[in-house]
Amino acid sequence: MQKEYQFPCEQCGAKLHFSAGEGELECSHCSHINVIERAFEQIVEKDYEATIKRLNDEAKKELEVTSTKCSSCGATFELSENIHASSCPYCSSPIVNETAAYRPIKPQGILPFKIEPKEAKELFKKWLEGLWFAPNKLKEYAKHEEKLKAIYVPYWTYDSDTYSAYRGRRGDKYYTTEHYTITVDGRAQSKTRQVEKIRWRDVSGDLNKHFDDVVVMATTSLKHSLSHWDLENLVDYDASYLSGYESEVYSVELDDGLVRAKSDMDFFIRSDIKKQIGGDVQEINYLSTDYSNITYKHILLPVYASAFKFDGKIYSYVINARNGEISGDRPYSVIKIALAVSAVAMVIGTLYYFFGQG
């Protein structure tokens, strides 16, 4: 059975919406500010192995679509259990759906919305106007209003100690002088040039590295992800923050999220190993990594999501509602790219001509 919450104003009883940037529940009817009682406790990482064992021991509950009744207007409508927060389609009252559909891991922390919708739209317009090789008429398109979907997106964060053993090769560059002959005006001319070569030697070693808060998006409903989050400002989860916004429960399981996190970790492990190998060029032929002391957090992060149609194609994008970072699709001007390629080719051709005469 679903359990849903709505948040009445302390002063007039009207339904409340969370006020982005203010961190409070503001009443749109009487403008009264309703304070969210915050618990200033450190959000504790949870043990990954212990949670996986518990999940394997429990029966997994399938998502269902059940009826929800709005306590404001009395309308009954369907609300899928993968939707954590939404609004009544009849009276627009905010509804937070607190059910077992947390799947079954509940959010521990949340970053409240900081950027208001109006500011997000301005950021989107500036982003469109600043795109390189964009069609000229896209700037005109940026003047139109776009409807933004404010949504709390589920994420996992992972901590882990890693130990990596590797084998590879270190390459050091050196140069040799090569003699060659060219024909100029029917006459042979001897010339020399420097040829780059690489001296290789086998290497092996190991690397210890600790990872803190590797962020993985825990839903597949959004095409684009964001990575620059001020996680130091996480607050304890409170359903009040969701009032007036949409929110999803996770669809990427905890263990699948770790697979993605390990892929991100592997990138940084390889980068550090190459620095450790040194030289001018590095090769890693064998790499084995052990992961230990794995912990995680389940958190909700604020995003504005939308899409726009341009020349018959749909381009989606997301905006970080904390710092304004934008990730998304964008159109390109084939003509501008062709002109740029032609200009570069002309410059290279001109340089080749003059240096070739020397």
C-alpha positions in Angstrom: 0.0 0.0 0.0 1.3 3.4 -0.9 1.9 6.1 1.7 1.9 9.6 0.4 2.7 12.9 2.1 1.6 16.5 1.5 2.9 19.4 3.4 0.3 22.0 4.7 1.3 25.6 5.6 1.6 26.2 9.4 -0.2 29.5 9.0 -3.0 28.9 6.4 -3.0 25.2 5.6 -2.3 25.6 1.9 0.0 23.0 0.2 3.7 23.9 0.2 6.4 23.8 -2.4 10.1 23.8 -1.5 11.8 27.1 -2.3 15.0 26.7 -4.3 17.8 28.9 -3.1 16.1 29.6 0.2 16.1 26.0 1.6 12.6 26.4 3.1 9.0 25.5 2.3 7.4 28.7 1.0 3.6 29.1 1.0 2.5 30.5 -2.4 -0.9 31.4 -0.8 0.2 33.5 2.2 4.0 33.7 1.7 4.6 32.2 5.1 8.1 30.6 5.4 7.9 27.1 6.9 11.2 26.0 8.3 12.5 22.5 7.6 14.0 21.0 10.8 17.4 19.8 9.7 19.4 17.1 11.5 23.0 18.1 11.4 24.5 14.6 11.7 27.2 13.2 9.5 25.8 10.9 6.8 27.4 7.6 7.5 28.7 5.4 4.7 27.1 1.9 4.6 29.0 -1.4 4.3 28.6 -2.7 0.7 29.1 -6.4 1.3 26.7 -6.5 4.3 24.0 -4.7 2.2 24.4 -7.1 -0.8 24.1 -10.1 1.6 20.9 -8.6 3.0 19.4 -7.9 -0.4 20.2 -11.5 -1.5 18.4 -12.8 1.5 15.3 -10.7 0.9 12.6 -11.2 -1.8 12.8 -8.5 -4.4 9.6 -6.6 -4.8 8.4 -5.8 -8.3 7.4 -2.2 -9.1 3.7 -1.7 -9.4 1.3 1.0 -10.6 -1.3 1.6 -7.9 -4.0 4.2 -7.2 -3.1 7.3 -5.2 -5.7 9.7 -3.7 -4.9 13.4 -3.4 -5.7 14.6 0.0 -6.2 18.1 -1.3 -8.8 17.7 -4.1 -9.8 14.1 -3.5 -8.9 13.0 -7.1 -7.7 9.4 -7.6 -5.0 8.7 -10.1 -2.2 6.2 -10.9 1.3 6.9 -9.6 4.0 4.4 -10.5 6.1 3.2 -7.5 9.2 4.2 -9.3 8.1 7.8 -9.0 9.2 9.1 -5.6 7.7 12.6 -5.8 5.3 14.2 -8.2 2.2 16.4 -8.2 -1.6 15.8 -8.5 -2.5 16.0 -12.3 -5.8 17.7 -11.3 -4.9 20.4 -8.7 -1.1 20.4 -9.0 -0.7 19.8 -5.2 2.8 18.3 -4.5 2.8 14.7 -3.4 5.7 12.7 -1.9 5.2 8.9 -2.3 6.8 7.3 0.7 6.6 3.5 0.0 8.6 0.4 0.0 9.5 1.2 -3.6 12.8 2.6 -2.2 13.8 -0.8 -3.6 14.6 -1.4 -0.6 17.5 1.0 0.1 16.3 4.4 1.3 18.0 7.7 0.5 20.4 8.8 3.2 21.2 12.3 2.0 20.0 15.0 -0.4 21.3 18.2 -2.0 18.4 20.7 -2.1 17.7 22.7 -5.2 19.8 25.9 -5.2 19.1 27.3 -8.7 15.6 28.6 -9.4 13.9 27.7 -12.7 14.2 31.3 -14.1 18.0 31.2 -13.6 18.2 27.7 -15.1 16.5 28.9 -18.2 18.9 31.8 -18.5 21.9 29.4 -18.1 20.4 27.2 -20.9 20.1 30.2 -23.2 23.7 31.3 -22.6 24.8 27.7 -23.2 23.1 27.6 -26.6 24.5 31.0 -27.6 28.0 29.9 -26.7 28.1 26.7 -28.7 30.9 26.5 -31.3 29.9 25.5 -34.9 26.2 25.9 -34.0 23.7 26.9 -36.7 23.1 30.7 -36.8 19.3 30.3 -36.2 20.0 28.5 -33.0 20.7 31.8 -31.3 17.2 32.9 -32.2 15.8 29.7 -30.9 17.5 30.4 -27.5 15.1 33.3 -27.0 12.1 31.0 -26.7 11.0 29.7 -23.3 11.5 26.0 -22.6 9.7 24.0 -20.0 12.1 22.6 -17.5 11.4 19.4 -15.5 12.7 19.8 -11.9 13.6 16.4 -10.6 15.6 14.7 -7.8 17.8 12.0 -9.5 18.9 9.0 -7.5 22.7 8.5 -7.3 25.1 6.0 -5.6 28.5 7.1 -4.2 31.2 4.5 -3.5 34.3 4.5 -1.4 37.0 1.9 -1.7 40.6 1.0 -1.0 42.3 -0.5 -4.0 45.5 -2.5 -4.5 46.7 -2.9 -8.1 49.6 -5.0 -9.4 50.8 -4.3 -13.0 53.3 -5.2 -15.6 54.2 -3.1 -18.7 56.8 -1.1 -20.6 58.4 2.3 -20.2 59.4 4.1 -23.4 62.0 6.8 -23.6 62.3 8.8 -26.8 65.6 9.4 -28.5 66.5 10.8 -32.0 68.8 9.6 -34.7 70.0 11.5 -37.8 68.7 10.1 -41.1 70.2 10.9 -44.5 68.0 11.0 -47.6 68.1 12.3 -51.1 65.6 14.5 -53.0 65.5 15.7 -56.6 65.3 19.5 -57.2 65.3 20.9 -60.7 66.5 17.6 -62.0 69.5 17.4 -59.6 69.9 15.1 -56.5 70.3 16.9 -53.2 71.4 15.2 -50.0 69.6 16.2 -46.8 69.3 15.1 -43.2 66.5 14.9 -40.7 65.9 13.9 -37.1 63.9 10.7 -36.7 62.2 9.9 -33.4 62.6 6.5 -31.9 61.6 4.9 -28.6 63.8 2.8 -26.3 61.6 0.3 -24.4 62.3 -1.5 -21.1 60.0 -3.8 -19.1 58.6 -2.6 -15.8 56.4 -3.9 -13.0 55.1 -2.6 -9.7 52.0 -2.0 -7.6 49.8 0.9 -6.5 47.7 1.6 -3.4 44.9 4.1 -3.9 41.8 5.2 -1.9 38.7 6.4 -3.6 36.1 8.7 -1.9 32.6 9.4 -3.3 32.8 8.0 -6.8 29.4 9.2 -8.1 27.2 6.9 -10.2 23.8 7.9 -11.5 21.3 5.3 -10.3 18.6 5.7 -13.0 18.4 4.9 -16.7 15.7 7.4 -17.5 18.1 10.3 -18.1 20.5 10.1 -21.1 23.0 12.6 -19.7 24.8 12.6 -16.3 26.5 15.3 -14.3 29.6 14.8 -12.1 30.5 18.0 -10.4 28.5 18.0 -7.1 29.2 19.7 -3.8 28.7 16.6 -1.8 30.2 18.3 1.3 26.9 20.1 1.5 24.7 17.0 1.7 22.0 17.1 4.3 20.1 14.2 5.9 17.2 13.1 3.7 13.9 14.7 4.5 10.7 14.3 2.4 10.0 18.0 2.8 12.7 18.8 0.3 10.8 16.9 -2.4 7.6 18.9 -2.1 6.9 20.5 -5.5 9.4 18.4 -7.4 9.5 15.1 -9.1 11.8 12.4 -7.8 12.6 8.9 -8.9 13.7 5.8 -7.0 16.8 4.0 -8.3 16.6 1.6 -11.2 20.4 0.8 -11.3 21.0 -1.7 -8.6 23.7 -1.3 -6.0 26.0 -4.0 -7.4 25.5 -2.7 -11.0 26.4 0.8 -9.8 29.6 -0.6 -8.3 30.6 -2.1 -11.7 30.3 1.4 -13.2 32.2 2.9 -10.3 35.0 0.4 -10.8 35.2 1.4 -14.4 35.7 5.1 -13.3 38.3 4.0 -10.7 40.2 2.0 -13.3 40.7 5.1 -15.4 42.4 6.9 -12.5 44.3 3.8 -11.5 45.8 3.5 -15.0 46.6 7.2 -15.0 48.5 7.0 -11.7 50.3 3.9 -12.9 51.5 5.6 -16.0 52.8 8.5 -13.9 54.6 5.9 -11.7 56.2 4.2 -14.7 57.5 7.5 -16.0 59.3 8.0 -19.3 57.8 9.5 -22.4 55.5 6.7 -23.3 53.9 4.0 -21.2 52.2 0.6 -21.8 50.2 -1.4 -19.3 50.1 -5.0 -20.5 48.7 -6.6 -17.3 46.7 -5.0 -14.5 44.9 -6.7 -11.6 43.0 -4.6 -8.9 41.7 -5.8 -5.6 38.9 -3.7 -4.0 38.4 -3.7 -0.2 36.6 -1.7 2.5 33.8 -0.8 0.0 31.1 1.5 1.4 28.3 3.4 -0.3 25.7 6.1 0.1 22.3 6.5 -1.6 21.6 10.1 -2.3 19.2 12.3 -4.2 20.6 15.2 -6.4 18.7 18.0 -8.0 18.5 18.3 -11.8 16.6 20.3 -14.4 15.9 18.2 -17.4 14.3 19.1 -20.7 14.6 18.7 -24.5 14.1 20.9 -27.5 13.3 20.2 -31.1 15.5 21.8 -33.8 15.3 21.1 -37.5 13.2 18.0 -36.9 15.6 16.5 -34.3 15.1 16.3 -30.6 18.1 17.3 -28.3 17.9 16.5 -24.6 19.9 18.2 -21.8 20.2 18.4 -18.1 21.3 21.2 -15.7 22.9 20.8 -12.4 20.6 22.6 -10.0 23.4 23.4 -7.6 26.1 25.0 -9.9 24.5 25.4 -13.3 26.6 22.8 -15.2 24.9 21.7 -18.4 25.3 18.4 -20.2 23.4 17.6 -23.3 23.0 17.1 -27.1 23.5 20.0 -29.5 23.1 20.6 -33.2 26.1 21.4 -35.5 26.3 23.5 -38.6 27.8 21.4 -41.4 28.6 24.5 -43.4 30.6 26.1 -40.5 32.5 22.9 -39.9 33.3 22.6 -43.7 34.5 26.2 -43.8 36.7 25.7 -40.7 38.2 22.5 -42.2 38.9 24.3 -45.5 40.6 27.2 -43.7 42.9 24.9 -41.7 43.7 23.0 -44.9 44.7 26.3 -46.6 46.9 27.3 -43.7 48.7 24.0 -43.7 49.1 24.1 -47.4 50.6 27.6 -47.3 53.0 26.6 -44.6 54.0 23.5 -46.5 54.7 25.5 -49.6 56.9 28.1 -47.9 58.8 25.7 -45.8 59.2 23.3 -48.7 61.0 26.0 -50.7 63.6 26.3 -48.0 
